[in-house]
Amino acid sequence: MSPAVPLSASGRPLIVGDSEPTTPYPVFAKGLVMTGFQRGSKQLGIPTANMPQEAADRIAHAVQSGSGIYYGWASVGNDAAVYPMVMSVGWNPFFKNEKRTAEVHIIHQFDEDFYDHELRIIVVGYIRDEKNYTSLDALIDDIKTDIQVAEHSLKRPAYLALKSDAFLAPPPPATISANGTD
């Protein structure tokens, strides 16, 4: 008999997915952090790093569902630290987006923005479908539950192992030879 899956205050399971990632996961993506709609921090209190449009489209194609809420690992710029993340891929029906976006919330408190820095992510699983909400508070509550789901789901050994994947490592520093060329 398998152990019971813990539930959130709203009754959602706090662990999703199989005991290890299954096809189509893991999905690897990277791109420069772009300025988004400025809603994550200001309206939601949940800052996001927005990936380029082509990255959003590639991720949507790779995960085969086209839109939804996903979880995994992320690293930024030259920082070697790897953090858990949740990500929305889609049209954000509450805000009525006209273009598909990939908005990553890294579960860590950063002191500054990292626009134009490379964001590297490994998407390891699916949390839920995108949906519309009757209020901003309902959206925020669901995102907070998504964060809990990601944190619990990533603690499993097969998911935790992906935190060390070389894909998440920062690029090596540029070297300059004695004659000024690489």
C-alpha positions as CSV (number, residue, x, y, z in Angstrom):
1,M,0.0,0.0,0.0
2,S,1.5,3.4,-1.0
3,P,1.6,6.2,1.4
4,A,-1.2,8.8,1.3
5,V,-0.4,11.9,-0.8
6,P,-0.6,15.1,1.4
7,L,-3.3,17.6,0.4
8,S,-3.2,21.4,0.4
9,A,-5.7,23.5,2.4
10,S,-7.8,23.6,-0.7
11,G,-7.8,19.9,-1.1
12,R,-5.4,19.6,-4.0
13,P,-2.7,16.9,-3.9
14,L,0.7,18.3,-3.0
15,I,2.6,15.7,-5.0
16,V,1.9,15.2,-8.7
17,G,3.4,12.9,-11.3
18,D,4.9,9.5,-11.1
19,S,7.8,8.6,-8.9
20,E,10.2,9.7,-11.7
21,P,9.7,11.9,-14.8
22,T,8.1,10.2,-17.7
23,T,7.8,11.2,-21.4
24,P,7.8,14.0,-22.4
25,Y,9.9,15.0,-19.4
26,P,12.4,16.3,-18.7
27,V,12.2,19.3,-21.1
28,F,15.3,21.5,-21.3
29,A,15.0,25.2,-22.3
30,K,17.0,28.4,-22.0
31,G,16.7,32.0,-23.1
32,L,17.3,35.5,-22.1
33,V,14.9,36.9,-19.4
34,M,12.6,39.5,-21.1
35,T,10.5,42.2,-19.7
36,G,6.9,40.9,-19.4
37,F,3.6,42.5,-18.5
38,Q,4.9,43.6,-15.0
39,R,2.1,41.7,-13.3
40,G,4.1,39.1,-11.4
41,S,5.6,41.3,-8.7
42,K,3.2,44.2,-8.8
43,Q,-0.2,42.6,-9.0
44,L,0.4,39.1,-7.8
45,G,3.4,39.5,-5.4
46,I,4.9,36.5,-7.2
47,P,7.7,37.7,-9.5
48,T,8.2,35.9,-12.8
49,A,11.0,35.6,-15.3
50,N,9.6,35.8,-18.8
51,M,11.2,33.7,-21.5
52,P,11.3,34.7,-25.2
53,Q,8.3,33.9,-27.4
54,E,10.2,31.2,-29.3
55,A,11.1,29.5,-26.0
56,A,7.5,29.5,-24.9
57,D,6.4,28.0,-28.2
58,R,9.2,25.3,-28.1
59,I,8.3,24.4,-24.5
60,A,4.5,24.2,-25.3
61,H,5.3,21.9,-28.3
62,A,7.7,19.7,-26.2
63,V,5.3,19.2,-23.3
64,Q,2.6,18.2,-25.8
65,S,-0.3,19.9,-24.0
66,G,0.3,23.4,-25.3
67,S,-0.5,25.2,-22.0
68,G,-0.6,24.6,-18.3
69,I,1.3,24.9,-15.1
70,Y,4.6,23.0,-14.8
71,Y,7.4,22.5,-12.2
72,G,11.1,21.9,-12.3
73,W,14.5,23.5,-11.7
74,A,16.0,26.8,-12.8
75,S,19.3,28.7,-12.8
76,V,20.1,32.2,-13.9
77,G,23.1,33.9,-15.5
78,N,26.5,33.2,-14.0
79,D,25.0,32.0,-10.7
80,A,25.7,28.3,-10.1
81,A,22.8,28.0,-7.7
82,V,19.8,25.9,-8.8
83,Y,16.3,26.6,-7.5
84,P,12.9,25.0,-7.7
85,M,10.5,26.7,-10.1
86,V,6.9,26.7,-11.2
87,M,6.0,27.9,-14.7
88,S,2.9,29.0,-16.6
89,V,3.0,28.2,-20.3
90,G,0.0,29.6,-22.2
91,W,-2.3,32.5,-22.6
92,N,-3.1,33.3,-18.9
93,P,-6.9,33.5,-19.4
94,F,-7.5,35.7,-16.4
95,F,-5.4,38.4,-18.1
96,K,-6.6,37.6,-21.6
97,N,-3.1,37.4,-23.2
98,E,-3.1,37.4,-27.0
99,K,0.3,35.6,-27.2
100,R,1.5,32.4,-25.6
101,T,4.0,33.1,-22.8
102,A,6.3,31.1,-20.6
103,E,6.5,32.8,-17.2
104,V,8.8,31.2,-14.7
105,H,8.5,31.8,-10.9
106,I,11.8,30.8,-9.3
107,I,11.1,29.8,-5.7
108,H,13.7,32.0,-4.1
109,Q,13.9,35.6,-2.9
110,F,16.2,37.5,-5.2
111,D,17.5,41.0,-4.4
112,E,17.4,42.3,-7.9
113,D,15.9,41.7,-11.4
114,F,17.8,39.6,-13.9
115,Y,16.5,41.0,-17.2
116,D,18.8,40.0,-20.2
117,H,20.4,37.2,-18.1
118,E,20.3,33.7,-19.4
119,L,17.6,31.6,-17.7
120,R,18.1,27.8,-17.8
121,I,15.2,25.5,-16.9
122,I,14.5,21.9,-16.7
123,V,10.7,21.2,-16.8
124,V,10.2,17.9,-15.0
125,G,6.4,17.6,-14.6
126,Y,2.9,18.9,-15.0
127,I,0.8,20.4,-12.2
128,R,-2.5,21.4,-13.8
129,D,-4.3,23.1,-16.7
130,E,-4.4,26.8,-17.1
131,K,-7.8,28.2,-16.1
132,N,-9.7,31.5,-15.7
133,Y,-10.5,32.8,-12.3
134,T,-13.3,34.8,-10.8
135,S,-10.9,37.0,-8.9
136,L,-7.2,38.0,-8.6
137,D,-7.2,36.5,-5.0
138,A,-8.4,33.1,-6.4
139,L,-5.5,33.2,-8.9
140,I,-3.0,34.1,-6.3
141,D,-4.2,31.3,-4.0
142,D,-3.9,28.7,-6.8
143,I,-0.4,29.9,-7.6
144,K,0.6,29.6,-4.0
145,T,-0.7,26.0,-4.0
146,D,1.3,25.4,-7.3
147,I,4.4,26.5,-5.4
148,Q,3.7,24.0,-2.6
149,V,3.1,21.3,-5.1
150,A,6.4,22.0,-6.9
151,E,8.3,22.0,-3.6
152,H,6.8,18.7,-2.4
153,S,7.0,17.0,-5.8
154,L,10.7,17.9,-6.4
155,K,11.8,16.2,-3.1
156,R,11.5,12.7,-4.7
157,P,14.9,11.2,-5.6
158,A,14.5,11.0,-9.4
159,Y,13.4,14.7,-9.5
160,L,16.0,15.9,-7.1
161,A,18.7,14.2,-9.2
162,L,17.9,16.6,-12.1
163,K,18.9,19.5,-9.9
164,S,22.5,18.5,-10.6
165,D,22.2,18.3,-14.4
166,A,25.0,20.0,-16.3
167,F,22.4,21.9,-18.4
168,L,21.8,24.2,-15.4
169,A,25.4,25.1,-14.9
170,P,26.4,28.6,-15.9
171,P,28.4,29.1,-19.1
172,P,32.1,29.0,-18.7
173,P,33.8,32.4,-18.4
174,A,35.3,33.7,-21.6
175,T,39.1,33.5,-21.7
176,I,41.5,35.8,-23.4
177,S,44.8,34.6,-24.7
178,A,48.0,36.6,-24.5
179,N,47.5,37.9,-28.0
180,G,43.9,39.1,-27.2
181,T,41.9,36.3,-28.9
182,D,40.0,33.5,-27.5
